[in-house]
Amino acid sequence: RSVAATQTYTAELMALALVSEALDPSADAAAALAALPEQVAEAIETGSETAALAARYRHHRRLLVLGRGYNLSTAFEIALKIKETCGVMADPYSSADFLHGPVALLERDVPVVLVAPAVERFADLEEVAALAVARKAPLVAISSVPALLEAAEARLPLPAGVPEWLSPMVAVAPGQLFAQALAVSRGLSADAPAGLTKVTLTR
């Protein structure tokens, strides 16, 4: 019933994950896929305070959404949902690219949503978080990393131990709920955003 199709991202990634596992079967991959529904449910449950957190940012007209690796696409998906449902300019970036110029955007009135389920391979995620704190930019952390959550003004915790190749399906849920809550706090309908229709014809 909603115009904002949050299920599309998750369904496409799950289809790819299942095909990947079918092409190269392993007990570990099968177990990781089987654990995924419970992990998504846990991410949603631990984000029960999302509405109150999102309301802090209802007057902001611009946000930054950053991710890396598999979760660069998650940053783009969350930014899209914020744009669609809230009418807010949400700019998605790779955290690596962000440090090469767009980092100049960091300031007190521009919240940063950081999608960082884990940071083992991406130290720049921690660098962005530290810069946001230093420049007093409001930091929203979608993460399982205790240090990142501790540094953040708003915390959307993720379950630990999700393999990176499956982590987008877990990390995206709190981000989509954040977009929904932000829309509601702005007095908007997240299900029927202004100017959008369920079917769009392109040529």
Buried (B, 14 or more C-beta within 10 A) or exposed (E): EBBBEBEEBBEEBBEEBEEEBEEEEEEEBEEBBEBBEEBBEBBBEBBEEBBEBBBBBBEBEEBBBBBBBBBBBBBBBBBBBBBBBBBBEBBBBBBBBBBEEBBEBBEEEBBBBBBBBBBEEBEBBBBBBBBBBEBEBBBBBBBBBEEBBEBBBBBBBBBEEBBBBBBBBBBBBBBBBBBBBBBBBBEBEBEBBEEEEEEEEEE
